[in-house]
Amino acid sequence: MTTTTTEKKKSFPTYKLYRVVKGRTKEDKSIWTEVAACWPHKDGSGFNVKFKFNEAPAVGAEYVMRRDTRTSA
């Protein structure tokens, strides 16, 4: 008996969304927290976004989207 399995190709996100809270002083580092990963639509007109957790926007935080630098396997 033979069985065939189809493996789903693993696709890494092209962008990641971070919440950035700037340090209070020049000596304090900003805190970057990954909140979501983003994959482009096949037609190129938008993104699918998968959030890591639900959160309320933090006062004084900004949201930054960066290209994911990993290569897909």
PDB file of N, CA, C and O in Angstrom:
ATOM      1  N   MET A   1       0.854  -1.164   0.000  1.00  0.00           N
ATOM      2  CA  MET A   1       0.000   0.000   0.000  1.00  0.00           C
ATOM      3  C   MET A   1       0.902   1.229   0.000  1.00  0.00           C
ATOM      4  O   MET A   1       1.841   1.322   0.790  1.00  0.00           O
ATOM      5  N   THR A   2       0.613   2.147  -0.873  1.00  0.00           N
ATOM      6  CA  THR A   2       1.389   3.382  -0.934  1.00  0.00           C
ATOM      7  C   THR A   2       0.496   4.552  -0.573  1.00  0.00           C
ATOM      8  O   THR A   2      -0.688   4.596  -0.906  1.00  0.00           O
ATOM      9  N   THR A   3       1.091   5.468   0.100  1.00  0.00           N
ATOM     10  CA  THR A   3       0.359   6.675   0.448  1.00  0.00           C
ATOM     11  C   THR A   3       1.142   7.861  -0.072  1.00  0.00           C
ATOM     12  O   THR A   3       2.372   7.881  -0.032  1.00  0.00           O
ATOM     13  N   THR A   4       0.433   8.822  -0.548  1.00  0.00           N
ATOM     14  CA  THR A   4       1.085  10.040  -1.008  1.00  0.00           C
ATOM     15  C   THR A   4       0.622  11.190  -0.134  1.00  0.00           C
ATOM     16  O   THR A   4      -0.553  11.313   0.212  1.00  0.00           O
ATOM     17  N   THR A   5       1.561  12.003   0.199  1.00  0.00           N
ATOM     18  CA  THR A   5       1.222  13.179   0.991  1.00  0.00           C
ATOM     19  C   THR A   5       1.647  14.399   0.214  1.00  0.00           C
ATOM     20  O   THR A   5       2.680  14.400  -0.456  1.00  0.00           O
ATOM     21  N   THR A   6       0.861  15.410   0.306  1.00  0.00           N
ATOM     22  CA  THR A   6       1.231  16.668  -0.327  1.00  0.00           C
ATOM     23  C   THR A   6       1.626  17.629   0.759  1.00  0.00           C
ATOM     24  O   THR A   6       0.849  17.929   1.666  1.00  0.00           O
ATOM     25  N   GLU A   7       2.831  18.102   0.656  1.00  0.00           N
ATOM     26  CA  GLU A   7       3.311  19.056   1.643  1.00  0.00           C
ATOM     27  C   GLU A   7       3.010  20.459   1.172  1.00  0.00           C
ATOM     28  O   GLU A   7       3.238  20.807   0.013  1.00  0.00           O
ATOM     29  N   LYS A   8       2.511  21.235   2.058  1.00  0.00           N
ATOM     30  CA  LYS A   8       2.246  22.633   1.747  1.00  0.00           C
ATOM     31  C   LYS A   8       3.566  23.389   1.755  1.00  0.00           C
ATOM     32  O   LYS A   8       4.339  23.293   2.708  1.00  0.00           O
ATOM     33  N   LYS A   9       3.815  24.129   0.705  1.00  0.00           N
ATOM     34  CA  LYS A   9       5.055  24.905   0.628  1.00  0.00           C
ATOM     35  C   LYS A   9       5.037  25.972   1.711  1.00  0.00           C
ATOM     36  O   LYS A   9       4.088  26.749   1.816  1.00  0.00           O
ATOM     37  N   LYS A  10       6.100  26.004   2.520  1.00  0.00           N
ATOM     38  CA  LYS A  10       6.177  26.990   3.592  1.00  0.00           C
ATOM     39  C   LYS A  10       6.521  28.342   3.000  1.00  0.00           C
ATOM     40  O   LYS A  10       7.491  28.491   2.257  1.00  0.00           O
ATOM     41  N   SER A  11       5.725  29.295   3.338  1.00  0.00           N
ATOM     42  CA  SER A  11       5.904  30.636   2.813  1.00  0.00           C
ATOM     43  C   SER A  11       6.180  31.591   3.974  1.00  0.00           C
ATOM     44  O   SER A  11       5.364  31.730   4.885  1.00  0.00           O
ATOM     45  N   PHE A  12       7.329  32.238   3.929  1.00  0.00           N
ATOM     46  CA  PHE A  12       7.648  33.213   4.963  1.00  0.00           C
ATOM     47  C   PHE A  12       6.972  34.534   4.635  1.00  0.00           C
ATOM     48  O   PHE A  12       6.767  34.845   3.462  1.00  0.00           O
ATOM     49  N   PRO A  13       6.625  35.313   5.646  1.00  0.00           N
ATOM     50  CA  PRO A  13       6.014  36.615   5.371  1.00  0.00           C
ATOM     51  C   PRO A  13       7.020  37.532   4.685  1.00  0.00           C
ATOM     52  O   PRO A  13       8.229  37.412   4.885  1.00  0.00           O
ATOM     53  N   THR A  14       6.504  38.443   3.880  1.00  0.00           N
ATOM     54  CA  THR A  14       7.395  39.400   3.226  1.00  0.00           C
ATOM     55  C   THR A  14       7.625  40.626   4.095  1.00  0.00           C
ATOM     56  O   THR A  14       8.637  41.311   3.950  1.00  0.00           O
ATOM     57  N   TYR A  15       6.693  40.904   4.997  1.00  0.00           N
ATOM     58  CA  TYR A  15       6.817  42.040   5.903  1.00  0.00           C
ATOM     59  C   TYR A  15       6.408  41.620   7.299  1.00  0.00           C
ATOM     60  O   TYR A  15       5.647  40.670   7.482  1.00  0.00           O
ATOM     61  N   LYS A  16       6.927  42.345   8.286  1.00  0.00           N
ATOM     62  CA  LYS A  16       6.504  42.175   9.673  1.00  0.00           C
ATOM     63  C   LYS A  16       6.100  43.547  10.201  1.00  0.00           C
ATOM     64  O   LYS A  16       6.691  44.565   9.838  1.00  0.00           O
ATOM     65  N   LEU A  17       5.092  43.559  11.057  1.00  0.00           N
ATOM     66  CA  LEU A  17       4.618  44.794  11.661  1.00  0.00           C
ATOM     67  C   LEU A  17       5.077  44.817  13.112  1.00  0.00           C
ATOM     68  O   LEU A  17       4.878  43.850  13.847  1.00  0.00           O
ATOM     69  N   TYR A  18       5.692  45.925  13.523  1.00  0.00           N
ATOM     70  CA  TYR A  18       6.213  46.091  14.878  1.00  0.00           C
ATOM     71  C   TYR A  18       5.562  47.282  15.567  1.00  0.00           C
ATOM     72  O   TYR A  18       5.244  48.288  14.933  1.00  0.00           O
ATOM     73  N   ARG A  19       5.370  47.150  16.880  1.00  0.00           N
ATOM     74  CA  ARG A  19       4.991  48.296  17.708  1.00  0.00           C
ATOM     75  C   ARG A  19       6.289  48.827  18.287  1.00  0.00           C
ATOM     76  O   ARG A  19       7.064  48.076  18.878  1.00  0.00           O
ATOM     77  N   VAL A  20       6.526  50.120  18.118  1.00  0.00           N
ATOM     78  CA  VAL A  20       7.769  50.721  18.598  1.00  0.00           C
ATOM     79  C   VAL A  20       7.432  51.772  19.656  1.00  0.00           C
ATOM     80  O   VAL A  20       6.700  52.727  19.395  1.00  0.00           O
ATOM     81  N   VAL A  21       7.982  51.574  20.853  1.00  0.00           N
ATOM     82  CA  VAL A  21       7.829  52.553  21.931  1.00  0.00           C
ATOM     83  C   VAL A  21       9.209  53.157  22.153  1.00  0.00           C
ATOM     84  O   VAL A  21      10.150  52.462  22.535  1.00  0.00           O
ATOM     85  N   LYS A  22       9.314  54.441  21.911  1.00  0.00           N
ATOM     86  CA  LYS A  22      10.608  55.117  22.038  1.00  0.00           C
ATOM     87  C   LYS A  22      11.012  55.237  23.499  1.00  0.00           C
ATOM     88  O   LYS A  22      10.168  55.378  24.383  1.00  0.00           O
ATOM     89  N   GLY A  23      12.322  55.177  23.735  1.00  0.00           N
ATOM     90  CA  GLY A  23      12.841  55.329  25.095  1.00  0.00           C
ATOM     91  C   GLY A  23      12.531  56.714  25.637  1.00  0.00           C
ATOM     92  O   GLY A  23      12.364  57.663  24.872  1.00  0.00           O
ATOM     93  N   ARG A  24      12.456  56.829  26.938  1.00  0.00           N
ATOM     94  CA  ARG A  24      12.112  58.115  27.573  1.00  0.00           C
ATOM     95  C   ARG A  24      13.239  59.134  27.463  1.00  0.00           C
ATOM     96  O   ARG A  24      12.992  60.338  27.390  1.00  0.00           O
ATOM     97  N   THR A  25      14.478  58.644  27.452  1.00  0.00           N
ATOM     98  CA  THR A  25      15.622  59.549  27.332  1.00  0.00           C
ATOM     99  C   THR A  25      16.472  59.105  26.146  1.00  0.00           C
ATOM    100  O   THR A  25      16.213  58.059  25.552  1.00  0.00           O
ATOM    101  N   LYS A  26      17.478  59.892  25.802  1.00  0.00           N
ATOM    102  CA  LYS A  26      18.355  59.538  24.683  1.00  0.00           C
ATOM    103  C   LYS A  26      19.143  58.262  24.968  1.00  0.00           C
ATOM    104  O   LYS A  26      19.538  57.558  24.038  1.00  0.00           O
ATOM    105  N   GLU A  27      19.372  57.961  26.236  1.00  0.00           N
ATOM    106  CA  GLU A  27      20.129  56.770  26.608  1.00  0.00           C
ATOM    107  C   GLU A  27      19.262  55.496  26.558  1.00  0.00           C
ATOM    108  O   GLU A  27      19.790  54.395  26.403  1.00  0.00           O
ATOM    109  N   ASP A  28      17.951  55.647  26.688  1.00  0.00           N
ATOM    110  CA  ASP A  28      17.044  54.489  26.659  1.00  0.00           C
ATOM    111  C   ASP A  28      16.853  54.017  25.219  1.00  0.00           C
ATOM    112  O   ASP A  28      16.712  54.826  24.303  1.00  0.00           O
ATOM    113  N   LYS A  29      16.851  52.708  25.036  1.00  0.00           N
ATOM    114  CA  LYS A  29      16.604  52.149  23.711  1.00  0.00           C
ATOM    115  C   LYS A  29      15.101  52.064  23.459  1.00  0.00           C
ATOM    116  O   LYS A  29      14.309  51.922  24.390  1.00  0.00           O
ATOM    117  N   SER A  30      14.727  52.154  22.188  1.00  0.00           N
ATOM    118  CA  SER A  30      13.335  51.938  21.812  1.00  0.00           C
ATOM    119  C   SER A  30      13.025  50.455  21.935  1.00  0.00           C
ATOM    120  O   SER A  30      13.903  49.613  21.749  1.00  0.00           O
ATOM    121  N   ILE A  31      11.785  50.143  22.248  1.00  0.00           N
ATOM    122  CA  ILE A  31      11.355  48.757  22.395  1.00  0.00           C
ATOM    123  C   ILE A  31      10.540  48.381  21.166  1.00  0.00           C
ATOM    124  O   ILE A  31       9.492  48.974  20.910  1.00  0.00           O
ATOM    125  N   TRP A  32      11.017  47.397  20.400  1.00  0.00           N
ATOM    126  CA  TRP A  32      10.348  46.910  19.204  1.00  0.00           C
ATOM    127  C   TRP A  32       9.674  45.579  19.534  1.00  0.00           C
ATOM    128  O   TRP A  32      10.342  44.635  19.955  1.00  0.00           O
ATOM    129  N   THR A  33       8.369  45.500  19.348  1.00  0.00           N
ATOM    130  CA  THR A  33       7.622  44.277  19.606  1.00  0.00           C
ATOM    131  C   THR A  33       6.920  43.860  18.321  1.00  0.00           C
ATOM    132  O   THR A  33       6.130  44.625  17.768  1.00  0.00           O
ATOM    133  N   GLU A  34       7.204  42.644  17.841  1.00  0.00           N
ATOM    134  CA  GLU A  34       6.544  42.146  16.629  1.00  0.00           C
ATOM    135  C   GLU A  34       5.084  41.858  16.948  1.00  0.00           C
ATOM    136  O   GLU A  34       4.782  41.132  17.895  1.00  0.00           O
ATOM    137  N   VAL A  35       4.181  42.425  16.160  1.00  0.00           N
ATOM    138  CA  VAL A  35       2.755  42.224  16.411  1.00  0.00           C
ATOM    139  C   VAL A  35       2.044  41.498  15.277  1.00  0.00           C
ATOM    140  O   VAL A  35       0.959  40.955  15.484  1.00  0.00           O
ATOM    141  N   ALA A  36       2.640  41.476  14.070  1.00  0.00           N
ATOM    142  CA  ALA A  36       1.962  40.813  12.953  1.00  0.00           C
ATOM    143  C   ALA A  36       2.952  40.462  11.856  1.00  0.00           C
ATOM    144  O   ALA A  36       4.046  41.021  11.777  1.00  0.00           O
ATOM    145  N   ALA A  37       2.542  39.521  11.008  1.00  0.00           N
ATOM    146  CA  ALA A  37       3.290  39.162   9.811  1.00  0.00           C
ATOM    147  C   ALA A  37       2.376  39.396   8.615  1.00  0.00           C
ATOM    148  O   ALA A  37       1.159  39.245   8.722  1.00  0.00           O
ATOM    149  N   CYS A  38       2.968  39.768   7.459  1.00  0.00           N
ATOM    150  CA  CYS A  38       2.178  40.149   6.292  1.00  0.00           C
ATOM    151  C   CYS A  38       2.657  39.426   5.045  1.00  0.00           C
ATOM    152  O   CYS A  38       3.858  39.323   4.797  1.00  0.00           O
ATOM    153  N   TRP A  39       1.711  38.927   4.266  1.00  0.00           N
ATOM    154  CA  TRP A  39       1.989  38.275   2.988  1.00  0.00           C
ATOM    155  C   TRP A  39       1.223  39.013   1.897  1.00  0.00           C
ATOM    156  O   TRP A  39       0.058  39.357   2.096  1.00  0.00           O
ATOM    157  N   PRO A  40       1.855  39.266   0.740  1.00  0.00           N
ATOM    158  CA  PRO A  40       1.142  39.972  -0.332  1.00  0.00           C
ATOM    159  C   PRO A  40       0.099  39.072  -0.988  1.00  0.00           C
ATOM    160  O   PRO A  40       0.263  37.853  -1.048  1.00  0.00           O
ATOM    161  N   HIS A  41      -0.983  39.693  -1.483  1.00  0.00           N
ATOM    162  CA  HIS A  41      -1.969  38.958  -2.275  1.00  0.00           C
ATOM    163  C   HIS A  41      -1.327  38.553  -3.593  1.00  0.00           C
ATOM    164  O   HIS A  41      -0.397  39.209  -4.064  1.00  0.00           O
ATOM    165  N   LYS A  42      -1.812  37.496  -4.176  1.00  0.00           N
ATOM    166  CA  LYS A  42      -1.257  37.021  -5.450  1.00  0.00           C
ATOM    167  C   LYS A  42      -1.388  38.061  -6.553  1.00  0.00           C
ATOM    168  O   LYS A  42      -0.544  38.132  -7.446  1.00  0.00           O
ATOM    169  N   ASP A  43      -2.458  38.880  -6.494  1.00  0.00           N
ATOM    170  CA  ASP A  43      -2.637  39.896  -7.540  1.00  0.00           C
ATOM    171  C   ASP A  43      -1.871  41.181  -7.253  1.00  0.00           C
ATOM    172  O   ASP A  43      -1.903  42.116  -8.053  1.00  0.00           O
ATOM    173  N   GLY A  44      -1.178  41.231  -6.106  1.00  0.00           N
ATOM    174  CA  GLY A  44      -0.349  42.384  -5.779  1.00  0.00           C
ATOM    175  C   GLY A  44      -1.093  43.611  -5.285  1.00  0.00           C
ATOM    176  O   GLY A  44      -0.494  44.677  -5.145  1.00  0.00           O
ATOM    177  N   SER A  45      -2.396  43.483  -5.015  1.00  0.00           N
ATOM    178  CA  SER A  45      -3.162  44.674  -4.632  1.00  0.00           C
ATOM    179  C   SER A  45      -3.421  44.794  -3.137  1.00  0.00           C
ATOM    180  O   SER A  45      -4.222  45.632  -2.724  1.00  0.00           O
ATOM    181  N   GLY A  46      -2.772  43.986  -2.324  1.00  0.00           N
ATOM    182  CA  GLY A  46      -2.984  44.096  -0.880  1.00  0.00           C
ATOM    183  C   GLY A  46      -2.184  43.043  -0.133  1.00  0.00           C
ATOM    184  O   GLY A  46      -1.334  42.365  -0.710  1.00  0.00           O
ATOM    185  N   PHE A  47      -2.467  42.913   1.158  1.00  0.00           N
ATOM    186  CA  PHE A  47      -1.754  41.982   2.024  1.00  0.00           C
ATOM    187  C   PHE A  47      -2.726  41.207   2.893  1.00  0.00           C
ATOM    188  O   PHE A  47      -3.793  41.709   3.248  1.00  0.00           O
ATOM    189  N   ASN A  48      -2.354  39.983   3.234  1.00  0.00           N
ATOM    190  CA  ASN A  48      -3.005  39.247   4.309  1.00  0.00           C
ATOM    191  C   ASN A  48      -2.150  39.499   5.541  1.00  0.00           C
ATOM    192  O   ASN A  48      -0.922  39.440   5.472  1.00  0.00           O
ATOM    193  N   VAL A  49      -2.795  39.780   6.668  1.00  0.00           N
ATOM    194  CA  VAL A  49      -2.074  40.103   7.897  1.00  0.00           C
ATOM    195  C   VAL A  49      -2.499  39.123   8.978  1.00  0.00           C
ATOM    196  O   VAL A  49      -3.690  38.925   9.221  1.00  0.00           O
ATOM    197  N   LYS A  50      -1.505  38.509   9.628  1.00  0.00           N
ATOM    198  CA  LYS A  50      -1.776  37.588  10.726  1.00  0.00           C
ATOM    199  C   LYS A  50      -1.172  38.197  11.991  1.00  0.00           C
ATOM    200  O   LYS A  50       0.046  38.330  12.108  1.00  0.00           O
ATOM    201  N   PHE A  51      -2.049  38.568  12.943  1.00  0.00           N
ATOM    202  CA  PHE A  51      -1.598  39.178  14.185  1.00  0.00           C
ATOM    203  C   PHE A  51      -1.181  38.104  15.173  1.00  0.00           C
ATOM    204  O   PHE A  51      -1.794  37.038  15.242  1.00  0.00           O
ATOM    205  N   LYS A  52      -0.131  38.393  15.941  1.00  0.00           N
ATOM    206  CA  LYS A  52       0.366  37.461  16.950  1.00  0.00           C
ATOM    207  C   LYS A  52      -0.501  37.470  18.207  1.00  0.00           C
ATOM    208  O   LYS A  52      -0.607  36.453  18.892  1.00  0.00           O
ATOM    209  N   PHE A  53      -1.113  38.597  18.509  1.00  0.00           N
ATOM    210  CA  PHE A  53      -1.958  38.707  19.681  1.00  0.00           C
ATOM    211  C   PHE A  53      -2.824  39.943  19.537  1.00  0.00           C
ATOM    212  O   PHE A  53      -2.554  40.811  18.707  1.00  0.00           O
ATOM    213  N   ASN A  54      -3.858  40.014  20.344  1.00  0.00           N
ATOM    214  CA  ASN A  54      -4.712  41.203  20.337  1.00  0.00           C
ATOM    215  C   ASN A  54      -4.141  42.212  21.313  1.00  0.00           C
ATOM    216  O   ASN A  54      -3.772  41.871  22.437  1.00  0.00           O
ATOM    217  N   GLU A  55      -4.073  43.434  20.879  1.00  0.00           N
ATOM    218  CA  GLU A  55      -3.538  44.457  21.767  1.00  0.00           C
ATOM    219  C   GLU A  55      -4.230  45.784  21.492  1.00  0.00           C
ATOM    220  O   GLU A  55      -4.698  46.051  20.386  1.00  0.00           O
ATOM    221  N   ALA A  56      -4.279  46.590  22.514  1.00  0.00           N
ATOM    222  CA  ALA A  56      -4.767  47.948  22.337  1.00  0.00           C
ATOM    223  C   ALA A  56      -3.568  48.820  21.981  1.00  0.00           C
ATOM    224  O   ALA A  56      -2.481  48.606  22.518  1.00  0.00           O
ATOM    225  N   PRO A  57      -3.736  49.790  21.096  1.00  0.00           N
ATOM    226  CA  PRO A  57      -2.603  50.669  20.774  1.00  0.00           C
ATOM    227  C   PRO A  57      -2.057  51.330  22.030  1.00  0.00           C
ATOM    228  O   PRO A  57      -2.815  51.824  22.864  1.00  0.00           O
ATOM    229  N   ALA A  58      -0.744  51.334  22.155  1.00  0.00           N
ATOM    230  CA  ALA A  58      -0.103  51.940  23.319  1.00  0.00           C
ATOM    231  C   ALA A  58       0.025  53.445  23.101  1.00  0.00           C
ATOM    232  O   ALA A  58       0.336  53.895  21.999  1.00  0.00           O
ATOM    233  N   VAL A  59      -0.213  54.203  24.136  1.00  0.00           N
ATOM    234  CA  VAL A  59      -0.068  55.654  24.057  1.00  0.00           C
ATOM    235  C   VAL A  59       1.399  55.965  23.782  1.00  0.00           C
ATOM    236  O   VAL A  59       2.280  55.480  24.492  1.00  0.00           O
ATOM    237  N   GLY A  60       1.662  56.761  22.770  1.00  0.00           N
ATOM    238  CA  GLY A  60       3.023  57.137  22.442  1.00  0.00           C
ATOM    239  C   GLY A  60       3.748  56.131  21.564  1.00  0.00           C
ATOM    240  O   GLY A  60       4.920  56.330  21.243  1.00  0.00           O
ATOM    241  N   ALA A  61       3.066  55.038  21.162  1.00  0.00           N
ATOM    242  CA  ALA A  61       3.712  54.036  20.301  1.00  0.00           C
ATOM    243  C   ALA A  61       3.412  54.354  18.848  1.00  0.00           C
ATOM    244  O   ALA A  61       2.397  54.974  18.530  1.00  0.00           O
ATOM    245  N   GLU A  62       4.299  53.927  17.980  1.00  0.00           N
ATOM    246  CA  GLU A  62       4.032  54.004  16.547  1.00  0.00           C
ATOM    247  C   GLU A  62       4.164  52.600  15.991  1.00  0.00           C
ATOM    248  O   GLU A  62       4.792  51.741  16.608  1.00  0.00           O
ATOM    249  N   TYR A  63       3.579  52.365  14.836  1.00  0.00           N
ATOM    250  CA  TYR A  63       3.635  51.062  14.214  1.00  0.00           C
ATOM    251  C   TYR A  63       4.488  51.151  12.963  1.00  0.00           C
ATOM    252  O   TYR A  63       4.303  52.046  12.138  1.00  0.00           O
ATOM    253  N   VAL A  64       5.427  50.220  12.823  1.00  0.00           N
ATOM    254  CA  VAL A  64       6.411  50.242  11.747  1.00  0.00           C
ATOM    255  C   VAL A  64       6.348  48.914  11.005  1.00  0.00           C
ATOM    256  O   VAL A  64       6.439  47.856  11.629  1.00  0.00           O
ATOM    257  N   MET A  65       6.192  48.950   9.670  1.00  0.00           N
ATOM    258  CA  MET A  65       6.234  47.739   8.878  1.00  0.00           C
ATOM    259  C   MET A  65       7.578  47.654   8.181  1.00  0.00           C
ATOM    260  O   MET A  65       8.017  48.606   7.536  1.00  0.00           O
ATOM    261  N   ARG A  66       8.234  46.497   8.317  1.00  0.00           N
ATOM    262  CA  ARG A  66       9.548  46.286   7.735  1.00  0.00           C
ATOM    263  C   ARG A  66       9.531  45.022   6.881  1.00  0.00           C
ATOM    264  O   ARG A  66       8.797  44.077   7.170  1.00  0.00           O
ATOM    265  N   ARG A  67      10.342  45.014   5.833  1.00  0.00           N
ATOM    266  CA  ARG A  67      10.470  43.818   5.004  1.00  0.00           C
ATOM    267  C   ARG A  67      11.146  42.729   5.828  1.00  0.00           C
ATOM    268  O   ARG A  67      12.121  42.989   6.532  1.00  0.00           O
ATOM    269  N   ASP A  68      10.616  41.494   5.735  1.00  0.00           N
ATOM    270  CA  ASP A  68      11.226  40.348   6.412  1.00  0.00           C
ATOM    271  C   ASP A  68      12.449  39.939   5.603  1.00  0.00           C
ATOM    272  O   ASP A  68      12.345  39.730   4.394  1.00  0.00           O
ATOM    273  N   THR A  69      13.588  39.825   6.239  1.00  0.00           N
ATOM    274  CA  THR A  69      14.831  39.578   5.521  1.00  0.00           C
ATOM    275  C   THR A  69      15.147  38.105   5.316  1.00  0.00           C
ATOM    276  O   THR A  69      16.147  37.772   4.680  1.00  0.00           O
ATOM    277  N   ARG A  70      14.304  37.211   5.847  1.00  0.00           N
ATOM    278  CA  ARG A  70      14.536  35.776   5.612  1.00  0.00           C
ATOM    279  C   ARG A  70      14.176  35.421   4.175  1.00  0.00           C
ATOM    280  O   ARG A  70      13.373  36.103   3.538  1.00  0.00           O
ATOM    281  N   THR A  71      14.770  34.364   3.680  1.00  0.00           N
ATOM    282  CA  THR A  71      14.414  33.870   2.356  1.00  0.00           C
ATOM    283  C   THR A  71      13.510  32.678   2.524  1.00  0.00           C
ATOM    284  O   THR A  71      13.671  31.913   3.474  1.00  0.00           O
ATOM    285  N   SER A  72      12.569  32.501   1.634  1.00  0.00           N
ATOM    286  CA  SER A  72      11.649  31.369   1.744  1.00  0.00           C
ATOM    287  C   SER A  72      12.360  30.079   1.384  1.00  0.00           C
ATOM    288  O   SER A  72      13.243  30.046   0.527  1.00  0.00           O
ATOM    289  N   ALA A  73      11.954  29.025   2.059  1.00  0.00           N
ATOM    290  CA  ALA A  73      12.597  27.713   1.853  1.00  0.00           C
ATOM    291  C   ALA A  73      11.906  26.945   0.762  1.00  0.00           C
ATOM    292  O   ALA A  73      12.305  25.823   0.449  1.00  0.00           O
TER     293      ALA A  73
END
